[in-house]
Amino acid sequence: MIINDNCKNCQLKKNLNAYPAGASQESIDIYQSRVKDILDKSDGLSTPQVAEKMYDLRRELFGADKDYSEIKKYYNRRMLSLLPYMEHRVRAAKDPLMMAVQYAMAGNYIDFGAMDSVDENQLKVQLDQAAGIVINADVLDSFRKDILSARQMVYFTDNCGEIVTDKLLISVMRSLAPELVVTVIVRSKDAVNDATIDDAGQIRMKDVATRVIGNGNGMPGNVISEMSPEAMSAIEKADFLISKGQGNYEGLSGCGLNIYYLFLCKCEAFMKRFDVPQFTGIMTHEK
């Protein structure tokens, strides 16, 4: 999905004044000029690619970007504390797979990239109301069939905390298809609060996944042309893939692979694209 004018305006608004307190006027002027230059030259790129250029620019001019490490640890712990409750609801559900998918979508609320802050009360609402997320029956049926027939699949994660709901969904998938080889792909470098190898380790993702690997970059979303050889090898062998979050949708949609996208619509561009209110859960299929 190539960046459009709405996303360019969003990137400008998000980044133009995202410089540290105490920065000199000279460095601010240089920074703002280069932010505009990045956007002027962004045609043909996806939003995650543009966002990574903004991160790199701030690191170049101002040093380390904001450190989300403690925030990430907090939300990983918070969601792990809720995992037994979610597991109980999934086991008790008429359709455990559907309930696990609904939780995976609800967990996508934990996103400091798309939103300025994460409201824990709203997070609780999303999780409490997860069972009410409407899922297209045909898409869910296709998803279930792919799980049962596949030998290998790839799961692209998105954010910290949310990765616990990914673990829950993978565990349900493995209960349906115990021989399914599941490769989980996380960010290789820090990108806001996106999940990395460290986050996957903290929540013990390897308890349910066959392996966990990095994607080779620090974009807030996956782009096929930017994958590491290891990640690309797993993608090429996969019978189907799961993509979590808006950033991964922006980076992967249109690539021609058998991908199921799960996310909450958080920004105006996605709300318009899918014609839904904010925080509506979306499960869509592309192949």
Buried (B, 14 or more C-beta within 10 A) or exposed (E): BBBEEBBBEBBBEBBBEBBBEEBEEEBBEBBBEBBEEBBEEBEEBBBBBBBBBBBEBBEEBBEEBEEBEEBBBEBBEBBBEBBEEBBEBBEEBEEBBBBBBBBBBBBBBBBBBBBEEBEEEEBEBBBEEBEEBEBEEEBBEBBBEBBEEBEBBBBBBBBBBBBBBBBBBBBBBBBEBEEBBBBBBBBBBBBBBBBBBBBBEBBEBEEBBBEBBBBBBBBBBBBBEBBBEBBBEBBEEBBBBBBBBBBBBBBBBBBEBBBBBBBBBBBEBBBEBEEBEEBBBBBBBBE
